[in-house]
Amino acid sequence: MKIELGKRFWLALTAAILILTFFVVGRNFLHAVRINRQINRLEREAEMYRARIAEDSLLIERLRYDDYLEQYAREHYNMQKPGEKVYIIR
């Protein structure tokens, strides 16, 4: 008893394999695109934090000097010396 597989069977099998392959490859491609977007976003965020760290390091270095520390406190925290009048203009 020999079973003959017809032309329709092979066409259906080929179509099923192609459709499955398309969905698997397409899904993986979309996943790769999402991951690349996330990597780019995280790299931009890391660069922003590196720049912020550089600015803060410079500020810390400047605040080691008393003259700059006094100026910074006056400008950012509205501090004043005893008996001194300060007018804030915005």
N, C-alpha and C positions, 0 to 999 in steps of 0.2 A: 504494500500500500504506500504509494508515493503521494506526498502532499505538494501540490504546485501552488506557489505563491504568485499571484497575478500582478500585473502592472499597477493596478490601483493600490495594492498593499504597499508596494515599494514607494510609490508617490506619496501616500499618506504617511509612511514611516519617515521619509525624507523631509516632508513638510513639518512633521512633529518635531524632529530633531532640529531643524532650522529655527522653528518658533521658540523652542526651549533655549537654544543657544542665543538667540536674539534677546530674550528676556534676561538671561543670566549675564550676558555681556553688557546689556543696557543698564541693568541694575548695578553692576560693578562700576561701570563708567560714571553713573550718577553719584555713586558713593565716593569715587575718586575725586570728582569735581567738588563735592561738599567738603571733603577733607582738605583739598588744596585751598579752598576759600577760607576755611578755618585756620590753616597754617599761615596764610597771608595776613589774616586779621590778627593773629597772635604775634606775628613778627612785627607788625606795625605797633601793636600795643607794647611789645618789649622795647622797641626803639623809643617810644614815648617815655617809658619808665627810665630808660638809660639817660635820656635828656633831662628828665626831672631829677635823677640822682646827681647828675653833673651840676645842675643849678644849685641843688641843696648842698652839695659838697663845697661849691664855691662860696655860698652863703655862710656855711659853718666856718670856713677858713677866714672869711672877712670878720665874722663875729668874735674872733679871738682877740681882735684889737679893740681897746676900750672906746676909742673915738668913734669907730663905726658902730659899735654896740649901742652907744648912747644915741647916735643919729637914727639907727634902726628903731630903737624903742620909742623915740619921739615921733617918728613918722608912722609907724604901724600900730602903736598902742596908745598914742596921744598922751604920753608921759611928759611930765614937766618937773622942773626944779622947784624947790620950795620958794614961794614968793614970786614966782614967775607967772605971767599971764599968757595964755595960749589961745589964739583965735583959730578955729578950724574953718577953712574955706574949702568947699567941695565944688 
